[in-house]
Amino acid sequence: MAVAEAAPAPAPAPASPGPAEAIAARSRTAALRRFCRQQPLGAVSLVVILAMMVAGLLSEVVAPYDPLAIDFAGILSPPSWQHWAGTDAFGRDVFSRLIHGSRTALVIGFASSFLGSTIGAVLGAASAYFGGRIDDLIQRLVDILLAFPLIVLALVVVAVLGKGLVLGIDVNLICAIAIPIVPRVARVVRAAALSVRVMPYIDAARAAGYSHVRIVFRHMAPNLVAPYLIMLTAHIAQAILLEASLSFLGLGVAEPTPAWGLMLSGNASDFFREAPWLILFPGLAISLAVFAFNLFGDSLRDWLDPRFKL
């Protein structure tokens, strides 16, 4: 008697997002809409930041010309339909260099702010949690770093470290910008962590025998996310401004890399009378980026801090 062959099993249906994922997506969308409705200026600054990110990520597609291409026939051409922001002393398109310079500004600015804010948050949380001599030692170190202005401390660090290129990125420049950010974030996070340290669940975690590392990172850190995000966003603007200042002084990004601060130095200062667009457009780009990040940081603070909602 012939045995009937078993029918092939049906192909599994594509996995559809579960209810938890759908609820999470809807909550994120609702939170974004609520932020845009309550903070209209923050929404506008967020659009500017997203435009900068898109321009930086897709600079090869968005930029009309090669930012490194030299055209001696078009040296110091004024703004026109062919070159929207004119050309520089080497005939390079200024608008294309501005677009590519947004990538440099965002990479160095975000990396510096993330590194400095993260180290400062860890130091601030540890200082508040342990207290005593550890708190005094960390705070005296913070006081020493706060005694120097941002640009002065960054100049000293970058002069000592020099240049250290990794995958085309100056890591020492990122560290030089991150170090002045550390004490400012540590002071703010410590103030927020002092109120968290006396919470009952922290005492319960100590009584349960949890390690200090677990208490700080598992129980205290989630309650410090709001001030950390606010400081991270706000210091991206300062990091971009510091990178532009160091590049202007010749201690940051080197030629021929497109960078806003580098575009303001050198030939721009030599030809500012004959070609004012060499200073105008990079200065506007720096001002717009710093203003957008500062405004977004203020809006994020007002939205996350419950005291501003009363």
C-alpha positions in Angstrom: 0.0 0.0 0.0 1.5 3.3 -1.1 2.2 5.7 1.7 0.9 9.2 0.9 3.6 11.9 0.9 3.2 14.5 3.6 2.2 17.9 2.3 5.0 20.5 2.7 4.7 22.7 5.7 3.4 26.2 4.9 6.1 28.9 5.0 6.0 30.9 8.2 4.3 34.2 7.9 6.5 37.3 8.3 6.7 38.3 11.8 4.5 41.3 12.5 5.4 43.8 15.2 3.9 42.8 18.5 1.6 44.9 20.6 4.5 46.0 22.8 6.5 47.3 19.8 3.5 49.0 18.4 2.7 50.7 21.7 6.3 51.8 22.1 6.3 53.3 18.5 3.0 55.1 19.2 4.4 56.5 22.5 7.5 57.8 20.8 5.5 59.5 18.0 3.2 61.0 20.6 6.1 62.3 22.6 7.7 63.9 19.5 4.4 65.5 18.6 4.0 66.8 22.2 7.5 68.2 22.2 6.9 70.0 18.9 3.6 71.4 20.2 4.9 72.5 23.6 8.4 73.7 22.3 7.9 75.2 18.8 11.4 76.9 18.9 12.9 73.6 19.9 11.1 71.9 17.0 12.5 74.5 14.6 16.0 74.0 16.0 15.6 70.2 15.7 14.7 70.6 12.0 17.9 72.6 11.5 20.0 70.0 13.3 18.4 67.2 11.2 19.2 69.2 8.0 22.8 69.5 9.1 23.0 65.7 9.8 21.5 64.9 6.4 23.9 67.3 4.7 26.8 65.7 6.6 25.8 62.1 5.9 24.9 62.7 2.2 27.5 65.4 1.5 28.8 63.5 -1.6 25.3 63.6 -3.0 24.1 67.0 -1.8 27.3 69.0 -2.6 27.3 70.2 -6.2 31.1 70.2 -6.6 34.1 68.4 -5.2 35.2 70.4 -2.1 38.9 69.7 -2.9 38.7 70.4 -6.7 40.9 73.4 -7.6 39.8 75.7 -10.4 42.3 78.5 -11.1 40.0 80.0 -13.7 37.3 80.6 -11.1 39.4 82.1 -8.3 37.4 84.4 -6.0 34.3 84.2 -8.0 31.3 86.0 -6.4 28.1 84.1 -5.5 26.2 83.2 -8.7 23.9 80.5 -10.0 26.9 78.3 -10.7 28.5 78.9 -7.2 25.8 79.8 -4.7 28.4 80.9 -2.1 31.2 81.9 -4.4 34.7 80.4 -4.6 37.8 80.8 -2.5 41.3 81.7 -3.4 41.9 78.3 -4.9 38.7 78.3 -7.0 37.0 75.7 -4.7 33.3 76.0 -4.3 32.5 77.5 -0.9 29.0 76.0 -0.7 30.3 72.5 -1.2 32.9 73.0 1.4 30.3 74.3 3.8 28.2 71.1 3.3 31.2 68.8 3.8 32.3 71.0 6.7 29.0 70.1 8.5 30.2 66.5 8.7 33.5 67.6 10.4 31.7 69.9 12.8 29.1 67.3 13.8 31.5 64.4 14.1 34.0 66.3 16.3 31.3 68.1 18.1 29.2 65.1 19.0 32.2 62.9 19.8 33.7 65.5 22.1 30.5 66.3 23.8 29.6 62.6 24.3 33.1 61.7 25.7 33.2 64.7 28.0 29.6 64.4 29.1 29.9 60.7 29.8 33.1 61.0 31.8 31.7 64.0 33.7 28.4 62.2 34.5 30.3 59.1 35.8 32.5 61.4 38.0 29.5 63.4 39.2 27.5 60.3 40.1 30.5 58.7 41.9 31.3 61.9 43.8 27.7 62.1 45.1 27.4 58.4 45.9 30.6 57.9 47.8 30.9 61.3 49.4 33.7 62.0 52.0 37.2 62.1 50.8 36.4 60.8 47.3 33.9 63.6 46.9 36.4 66.2 48.1 39.1 64.8 45.8 36.8 64.8 42.7 35.4 68.3 43.5 38.9 69.8 44.0 39.9 68.4 40.6 36.7 69.9 39.1 37.5 73.3 40.7 41.0 73.3 39.2 39.6 72.5 35.7 36.8 75.1 36.1 39.4 77.8 36.9 40.5 77.8 33.2 38.2 79.1 30.4 37.1 76.6 27.8 39.3 77.9 25.0 42.4 78.3 27.2 42.2 74.7 28.5 41.5 73.3 25.1 44.5 75.2 23.7 46.8 73.8 26.4 45.6 70.2 25.9 45.8 70.3 22.1 49.3 71.9 22.3 50.5 69.2 24.6 48.9 66.2 22.8 49.6 67.4 19.3 47.8 65.6 16.4 46.8 61.9 16.5 44.9 60.8 13.4 42.8 57.6 13.5 40.8 56.8 10.4 41.2 60.4 9.3 39.8 61.8 12.6 42.0 63.8 15.0 41.4 61.9 18.2 43.6 64.3 20.3 41.5 67.2 19.1 38.4 65.4 20.3 40.1 64.8 23.7 41.2 68.4 23.9 37.6 69.6 23.4 36.2 66.9 25.7 38.4 67.7 28.8 36.9 71.2 29.4 33.4 69.7 29.2 34.0 67.1 31.9 34.0 69.4 35.0 30.9 71.3 33.9 28.9 68.2 33.4 30.3 66.6 36.6 29.1 69.6 38.7 25.5 69.5 37.3 25.2 65.7 37.5 26.5 65.6 41.1 23.9 68.1 42.2 21.2 65.9 40.7 22.7 62.7 42.1 22.8 64.1 45.7 19.0 64.0 45.8 18.9 60.5 44.3 21.4 59.1 46.8 19.1 59.5 49.7 16.2 57.7 48.1 14.9 54.5 49.9 15.6 52.2 46.9 19.3 53.2 47.1 19.3 52.2 50.8 17.5 49.0 49.9 20.1 48.2 47.3 22.9 48.7 49.8 21.1 46.5 52.3 20.7 43.8 49.7 24.5 43.7 49.3 24.7 45.0 45.8 28.1 46.3 44.6 28.8 50.0 44.3 29.2 49.8 40.6 25.8 48.1 40.2 24.1 50.7 42.5 25.6 53.6 40.6 25.0 52.4 37.0 21.8 50.3 37.6 19.9 52.4 40.1 21.3 55.9 40.1 22.1 56.4 36.4 18.6 56.0 35.0 17.4 58.9 37.2 20.3 61.1 35.9 19.4 60.6 32.2 17.5 63.9 31.9 20.4 66.2 33.1 22.9 64.1 31.1 20.9 64.5 27.9 20.5 68.2 28.4 24.2 68.8 29.1 25.2 66.5 26.2 23.0 68.5 23.7 24.1 71.9 25.1 27.8 71.1 24.9 27.6 70.0 21.3 27.3 73.7 20.4 30.3 74.6 22.6 32.3 71.7 21.0 31.5 73.0 17.5 32.5 76.5 18.5 35.7 75.2 20.1 36.6 73.2 17.0 36.1 76.2 14.8 38.2 78.4 17.1 41.1 75.8 17.2 40.9 75.4 13.5 41.0 79.1 13.0 44.1 79.3 15.1 45.8 76.5 13.2 45.6 73.9 16.0 42.5 72.0 14.8 41.6 70.5 11.4 44.3 71.0 8.8 44.0 71.8 5.1 42.6 70.6 2.8 39.9 69.1 5.0 36.7 71.2 4.8 36.1 72.8 8.2 34.1 76.0 9.0 36.8 77.4 11.3 39.5 76.6 8.8 37.6 78.4 6.1 37.6 81.6 8.2 41.3 81.7 8.6 44.1 81.9 6.0 42.9 83.2 2.7 39.6 84.4 4.1 41.3 87.0 6.3 43.6 88.0 3.4 40.8 88.6 0.9 37.9 89.8 3.2 37.7 93.1 1.4 37.7 91.7 -2.2 35.7 88.5 -1.3 33.6 89.1 1.9 31.6 85.9 1.1 34.7 83.9 2.3 33.9 85.1 5.9 30.2 85.6 5.6 29.0 82.1 4.8 31.2 80.1 7.2 30.4 82.6 9.9 26.7 82.1 9.3 27.0 78.3 9.3 28.8 78.4 12.7 26.3 80.8 14.2 23.3 78.8 12.9 24.7 75.5 14.2 25.6 76.9 17.6 22.3 78.7 17.9 20.3 75.6 16.9 22.0 73.3 19.4 21.7 75.9 22.2 18.1 76.5 21.5 17.4 72.7 21.3 19.2 72.1 24.6 17.1 74.8 26.3 13.9 73.4 24.9 14.9 69.9 25.9 15.6 71.1 29.5 12.2 72.9 29.7 10.5 69.8 28.4 12.2 67.2 30.6 12.5 69.2 33.8 9.1 68.9 35.7 9.8 72.2 37.5 9.4 74.1 34.3 6.0 72.5 33.7 4.4 73.9 36.8 
